[in-house]
Amino acid sequence: MKFKETKLKGLYIIEPESRIDERGYFMRTFCKEELKNHHLDFNIVQVNQTSTKKGGTIRGMHFQKSPKAEDKIVQCLRGAVYDVAIDLREDSLTYGQWIAEELTENNKKLFLIPKGFAHGFQALTDNCELQYFMSEYYSPEYASGVRWDDPIFNIKWPIKNPALSERDKNWLLIKK
């Protein structure tokens, strides 16, 4: 596994190394020891999967508040997504900055998103499937989000006029 830290501290792109032969491929998508070698402590307590039927759909920008804040590792199993993480750590020098990475079934990249970040994605194709490795159990009372189109973040989404859930349309805007 190749770890590439982004300009936002603690946020990584992980590229699995595939072993390919006439049968297909084998690759590791999680290794606690390799994470520890990069000073990352990640304990999986839950694995989630999403299916998004229509390209252009945005899911996000979600996070869980403390004490149920969560780390997550996201991978696209089918299709392609524009995956986004926003730094919401108030004491961070990069507060409000965001990173996007295209995750596809072909590039097999993983996005490691630490506590203190909001996360979401836009489906670039129909019938996308994502898998999430989570460090914390889902706790609806701590679930929160920020608006996908908040001008403070100014995220450059690739597909205009996205489909959104009612919840994602109605997150509050961040006030300076």
Rosetta silent file (secondary structure, phi, psi, omega in degrees, C-alpha in Angstrom):
SEQUENCE: MKFKETKLKGLYIIEPESRIDERGYFMRTFCKEELKNHHLDFNIVQVNQTSTKKGGTIRGMHFQKSPKAEDKIVQCLRGAVYDVAIDLREDSLTYGQWIAEELTENNKKLFLIPKGFAHGFQALTDNCELQYFMSEYYSPEYASGVRWDDPIFNIKWPIKNPALSERDKNWLLIKK
SCORE:     score description
SCORE:     0.000 S_00000001
   1 L     0.000  132.685  177.825    0.000    0.000    0.000 S_00000001
   2 E  -104.567  125.602 -179.546    1.321    3.435   -0.952 S_00000001
   3 E  -103.165  127.594  177.887    0.357    6.291    1.394 S_00000001
   4 E  -123.953  109.722  177.406    0.283    9.848    0.042 S_00000001
   5 E   -75.605  137.768  179.838   -0.420   12.556    2.615 S_00000001
   6 L   -86.858 -177.789  177.857   -2.292   15.508    1.178 S_00000001
   7 L   -69.353  -12.434  177.769   -1.763   19.182    1.992 S_00000001
   8 L   -99.608  112.532 -173.213   -4.384   18.737    4.754 S_00000001
   9 L   -52.668  129.357  177.283   -2.659   17.083    7.712 S_00000001
  10 L    91.344  -10.800 -179.298   -3.946   13.590    8.453 S_00000001
  11 L   -97.544  121.402 -174.016   -5.812   13.206    5.151 S_00000001
  12 E  -123.456  148.098  163.803   -4.323   10.449    2.961 S_00000001
  13 E  -103.227  129.312  179.780   -4.796    8.904   -0.448 S_00000001
  14 E  -115.134  126.978  177.672   -3.901    5.217   -0.291 S_00000001
  15 E  -109.313  111.195  177.663   -3.032    3.316   -3.439 S_00000001
  16 L   -67.254  150.761  176.935   -3.235   -0.451   -3.027 S_00000001
  17 L  -102.492  116.568 -176.845   -0.594   -2.506   -4.784 S_00000001
  18 L   -88.745  142.000  169.639   -2.198   -5.199   -6.905 S_00000001
  19 E  -103.881  113.607 -172.400   -0.688   -8.580   -7.649 S_00000001
  20 E  -112.986  136.008  171.119   -1.980   -9.437  -11.116 S_00000001
  21 E  -146.819 -169.387 -175.680   -1.844  -12.742  -12.964 S_00000001
  22 L   -61.370  -19.356 -179.479   -3.978  -14.725  -15.423 S_00000001
  23 L   -83.239  -24.211 -174.308   -6.633  -15.309  -12.722 S_00000001
  24 E   141.383 -133.762 -178.949   -7.162  -11.646  -11.933 S_00000001
  25 E  -139.514  163.167  171.197   -5.716   -9.619   -9.071 S_00000001
  26 E  -134.260  136.859  175.854   -5.155   -9.624   -5.317 S_00000001
  27 L  -151.944  151.870  177.120   -4.729   -6.477   -3.240 S_00000001
  28 L   -95.234  130.237  178.400   -4.802   -5.425    0.378 S_00000001
  29 L  -110.581   -6.848  174.976   -7.214   -2.587    1.216 S_00000001
  30 L  -152.801  132.923  175.416   -6.610   -2.474    4.967 S_00000001
  31 L  -149.948  107.733 -177.695   -3.576   -3.311    7.085 S_00000001
  32 H   -55.404  -39.921 -179.152   -3.417   -2.088   10.671 S_00000001
  33 H   -64.380  -43.510  178.884    0.376   -2.539   10.751 S_00000001
  34 H   -65.819  -36.581  175.648    0.925   -0.408    7.628 S_00000001
  35 H   -63.144  -45.357  179.079   -1.315    2.300    9.077 S_00000001
  36 H   -61.082  -35.599  176.945    0.692    2.235   12.327 S_00000001
  37 H   -61.734  -20.668  176.513    3.902    2.579   10.295 S_00000001
  38 L  -104.727   18.783  178.053    2.441    5.923    9.139 S_00000001
  39 L    60.668   36.350  179.190    1.497    6.854   12.726 S_00000001
  40 L  -115.239  122.283  178.294   -2.190    6.217   12.048 S_00000001
  41 L  -103.966  110.327 -174.883   -4.261    4.434   14.667 S_00000001
  42 L  -133.505  117.625  177.217   -7.387    3.074   12.989 S_00000001
  43 L  -113.701  118.198  179.461   -9.721    0.511   14.514 S_00000001
  44 L   -76.952  124.959  174.614  -12.550   -0.718   12.296 S_00000001
  45 L  -116.202  -15.450 -176.246  -15.829   -1.053   14.198 S_00000001
  46 E  -156.518  143.551  174.177  -18.239   -0.899   11.268 S_00000001
  47 E  -123.046  127.171 -177.987  -18.171   -1.336    7.484 S_00000001
  48 E  -118.964  157.392  176.748  -20.810    0.452    5.395 S_00000001
  49 E  -137.432  141.221  175.370  -21.682    0.378    1.715 S_00000001
  50 E  -122.546  151.783  173.019  -23.644    2.854   -0.406 S_00000001
  51 E  -126.192  128.852  179.076  -25.245    2.552   -3.802 S_00000001
  52 E  -121.673  117.253 -172.142  -26.000    5.675   -5.822 S_00000001
  53 L   -73.164  -39.885 -169.306  -28.208    5.124   -8.857 S_00000001
  54 L  -114.478  128.030  173.353  -27.848    8.391  -10.769 S_00000001
  55 L   -57.664  145.621 -177.432  -24.709   10.179  -11.897 S_00000001
  56 L    95.752  -19.851  179.777  -24.532   13.779  -10.654 S_00000001
  57 L   -64.262  137.677  173.351  -25.988   12.893   -7.246 S_00000001
  58 E  -110.321  133.332  170.422  -24.186   14.387   -4.252 S_00000001
  59 E  -117.529  117.136  178.066  -24.147   12.641   -0.868 S_00000001
  60 E   134.736  176.462   21.039  -22.710   14.814    1.873 S_00000001
  61 E  -107.920  112.434 -168.963  -21.064   16.724    3.436 S_00000001
  62 E  -109.626  154.548  171.921  -21.334   14.547    6.575 S_00000001
  63 E  -163.070  168.704  172.788  -19.468   14.023    9.842 S_00000001
  64 E  -115.220  137.784  179.381  -20.125   12.968   13.422 S_00000001
  65 L   -77.397  156.924  175.103  -19.561   15.346   16.336 S_00000001
  66 L   -62.425  142.523   12.014  -17.426   14.512   19.347 S_00000001
  67 L   -90.914   11.509 -178.580  -17.483   12.240   21.330 S_00000001
  68 L  -108.366   23.147  177.208  -18.563   10.062   18.366 S_00000001
  69 L   -57.739  149.280 -171.961  -16.249   11.646   15.782 S_00000001
  70 L  -132.545  144.776  164.909  -15.102    9.087   13.227 S_00000001
  71 L   -92.218  151.911  175.230  -12.210    8.266   10.967 S_00000001
  72 E  -145.649  148.882  171.702  -13.174    6.640    7.687 S_00000001
  73 E  -119.855  123.636 -173.520  -11.503    4.953    4.768 S_00000001
  74 E  -115.313  138.836  175.527  -13.559    5.158    1.564 S_00000001
  75 E  -140.852  139.024  175.994  -13.186    3.149   -1.641 S_00000001
  76 E   -86.722  121.640 -179.789  -15.247    3.100   -4.840 S_00000001
  77 E   -94.640  -25.308 -178.319  -16.145   -0.478   -5.756 S_00000001
  78 E  -147.791  134.617  178.820  -18.231    0.322   -8.828 S_00000001
  79 L    84.448 -148.932 -178.377  -18.370    3.367  -11.096 S_00000001
  80 E  -151.419  141.762  178.323  -16.564    6.634  -10.347 S_00000001
  81 E  -135.790  154.791  170.634  -16.981    9.423   -7.797 S_00000001
  82 E   -99.601  103.395 -171.617  -15.552   12.844   -7.051 S_00000001
  83 E   -98.611  131.769 -171.589  -14.802   12.381   -3.355 S_00000001
  84 E  -127.428  138.948  172.853  -14.411   15.470   -1.153 S_00000001
  85 E  -129.711  134.074  179.698  -13.164   16.075    2.403 S_00000001
  86 E  -114.656  131.280  176.917  -13.338   19.470    4.176 S_00000001
  87 E   -75.675  113.026  177.887  -11.140   20.329    7.158 S_00000001
  88 L  -110.974   14.300  179.009  -13.494   21.447    9.967 S_00000001
  89 L   -75.673  110.595 -172.318  -10.897   21.304   12.765 S_00000001
  90 L   -60.241  -27.847 -179.199  -11.206   24.773   14.291 S_00000001
  91 L   -91.707    5.824 -176.539   -7.589   24.799   15.519 S_00000001
  92 L   -85.511  141.374  175.257   -6.220   23.715   12.125 S_00000001
  93 L   -67.108  -18.374 -179.087   -4.173   26.031    9.902 S_00000001
  94 L  -108.442   22.749  178.635   -6.119   24.546    6.962 S_00000001
  95 L   -52.636  132.430  177.305   -9.604   25.033    8.465 S_00000001
  96 L    86.573  -11.007  178.112  -12.193   25.332    5.688 S_00000001
  97 L   -82.291  155.532 -178.132   -9.894   23.961    2.979 S_00000001
  98 E  -135.044  158.080  176.686  -10.933   20.912    1.004 S_00000001
  99 E  -128.540  141.059  173.688   -9.389   18.158   -1.074 S_00000001
 100 E  -123.773  145.462  177.720  -11.081   16.170   -3.833 S_00000001
 101 E  -140.820  135.961  175.402   -9.939   12.879   -5.301 S_00000001
 102 E   -82.750  119.316  176.468  -11.475   10.848   -8.092 S_00000001
 103 E  -108.117  130.113 -177.965  -12.092    7.333   -6.810 S_00000001
 104 E  -135.558  162.680  175.324  -12.992    4.722   -9.406 S_00000001
 105 L   -64.288  -23.441 -179.032  -13.478    1.006   -9.680 S_00000001
 106 L   -86.379  -41.155 -178.184  -10.405    1.006  -11.930 S_00000001
 107 L   -82.057  -18.194  172.956   -7.921    3.092   -9.912 S_00000001
 108 L    57.583   15.473  179.735   -8.978    1.361   -6.654 S_00000001
 109 L   -63.153  152.988  174.437   -7.675    4.291   -4.570 S_00000001
 110 E  -117.893  148.389  179.690   -8.764    4.681   -0.970 S_00000001
 111 E  -116.265  116.551  177.410   -9.355    7.996    0.811 S_00000001
 112 E   -96.296  114.009 -174.382   -8.451    8.075    4.532 S_00000001
 113 E  -114.091  114.500 -176.323  -10.476   10.849    6.152 S_00000001
 114 L   -80.635  170.129  173.511   -9.679   11.623    9.808 S_00000001
 115 L   -52.778  146.206  177.879  -11.886   12.916   12.587 S_00000001
 116 L    92.196    2.216  177.964  -12.700   16.595   12.191 S_00000001
 117 E  -114.925  143.207  167.805  -13.390   16.438    8.450 S_00000001
 118 E   -87.825  148.915 -177.322  -16.731   16.546    6.629 S_00000001
 119 E  -134.141  144.123  174.212  -17.010   14.023    3.806 S_00000001
 120 E  -166.198  173.485  179.087  -19.148   13.673    0.717 S_00000001
 121 E  -151.644  158.911  171.729  -19.034   12.680   -2.908 S_00000001
 122 E  -116.487  126.829  177.198  -20.612   13.276   -6.285 S_00000001
 123 E   -68.697  127.810  178.192  -21.345   10.241   -8.447 S_00000001
 124 L   -94.182  -14.107  178.792  -19.667   10.690  -11.836 S_00000001
 125 L  -135.453  164.463  171.626  -21.404    7.652  -13.308 S_00000001
 126 L   -71.405  156.184  172.945  -24.688    5.857  -12.769 S_00000001
 127 L    56.777   53.844  176.413  -24.784    2.932  -10.329 S_00000001
 128 E   -86.151  144.106  173.331  -21.851    3.824   -8.087 S_00000001
 129 E  -129.496  131.755  177.324  -21.017    1.719   -5.045 S_00000001
 130 E  -122.032  150.150  174.029  -18.745    2.839   -2.216 S_00000001
 131 E  -120.735  138.650 -178.210  -17.462    0.990    0.814 S_00000001
 132 E  -121.891  126.365  168.101  -16.582    2.728    4.088 S_00000001
 133 E   -95.016  124.247 -172.673  -14.380    1.361    6.876 S_00000001
 134 E  -115.906  142.502  177.908  -15.446    3.258   10.018 S_00000001
 135 L   -93.726   -4.501 -178.962  -13.642    3.802   13.344 S_00000001
 136 L  -142.080  149.372  177.240  -16.851    4.688   15.192 S_00000001
 137 L   -71.795  148.019  175.938  -20.392    3.357   15.227 S_00000001
 138 L   -64.177  128.753 -179.766  -23.068    5.444   13.533 S_00000001
 139 L  -130.499   98.365 -174.671  -24.764    7.614   16.176 S_00000001
 140 H   -54.215  -32.019 -178.471  -27.699    9.603   14.752 S_00000001
 141 H   -70.618  -15.771  177.679  -27.688   12.028   17.700 S_00000001
 142 H  -108.651   -2.121 -179.372  -24.110   13.077   16.769 S_00000001
 143 E   -70.367  137.194 -179.672  -24.588   13.047   12.983 S_00000001
 144 E  -150.658 -177.475  179.540  -24.167   16.429   11.341 S_00000001
 145 E  -169.421  171.081  173.234  -23.189   18.085    8.103 S_00000001
 146 L  -128.420  158.664 -176.167  -22.369   21.224    6.192 S_00000001
 147 L   -68.065  136.957  178.426  -23.835   22.446    2.928 S_00000001
 148 L   -62.871  -26.017 -176.465  -22.364   21.051   -0.273 S_00000001
 149 L  -114.165   22.431 -179.951  -22.598   24.536   -1.841 S_00000001
 150 L   -61.343  124.642 -177.503  -21.488   26.669    1.130 S_00000001
 151 L   -63.611  -20.895  177.345  -19.670   29.693   -0.358 S_00000001
 152 L   -62.868  -37.552 -178.855  -17.082   29.568    2.456 S_00000001
 153 L   -88.567  -34.894  177.846  -15.758   26.293    1.027 S_00000001
 154 L    52.610   50.975  179.662  -16.463   27.031   -2.650 S_00000001
 155 L   -69.063  135.209 -179.942  -16.185   23.385   -3.718 S_00000001
 156 L   -94.168   86.910  179.439  -15.854   22.970   -7.483 S_00000001
 157 L   -74.667  137.728 -175.511  -18.279   20.122   -8.195 S_00000001
 158 L   -73.546  -26.625 -177.830  -17.828   18.638  -11.679 S_00000001
 159 L  -115.803  123.834 -178.118  -21.543   18.122  -12.476 S_00000001
 160 L   -78.973  159.984  177.727  -23.964   21.042  -12.134 S_00000001
 161 L    54.223   60.414 -176.548  -27.546   20.788  -10.756 S_00000001
 162 L   -73.586  155.925  167.644  -26.991   17.712   -8.591 S_00000001
 163 L   -80.692  139.571 -177.777  -29.663   15.482   -7.098 S_00000001
 164 L  -141.138  152.900  171.341  -29.607   15.783   -3.278 S_00000001
 165 L   -73.808  160.948  176.875  -31.475   14.373   -0.306 S_00000001
 166 H   -59.868  -41.011  179.912  -33.695   16.797    1.631 S_00000001
 167 H   -60.533  -46.871 -177.384  -31.304   16.548    4.578 S_00000001
 168 H   -69.158  -27.580  176.401  -28.263   17.457    2.450 S_00000001
 169 H   -69.314  -25.847 -168.184  -30.107   20.401    0.851 S_00000001
 170 L  -110.659   11.205  172.653  -30.910   21.861    4.266 S_00000001
 171 L   -61.675  148.255 -179.764  -27.669   21.808    6.261 S_00000001
 172 L   -72.102  151.663  172.700  -26.957   25.296    7.615 S_00000001
 173 L   -75.902  147.174  177.188  -24.360   27.561    6.018 S_00000001
 174 L   -75.410  137.303  177.064  -21.200   28.163    8.078 S_00000001
 175 L  -102.134  134.790  179.873  -21.001   31.669    9.515 S_00000001
 176 L   -67.487    0.000    0.000  -17.605   33.426    9.575 S_00000001
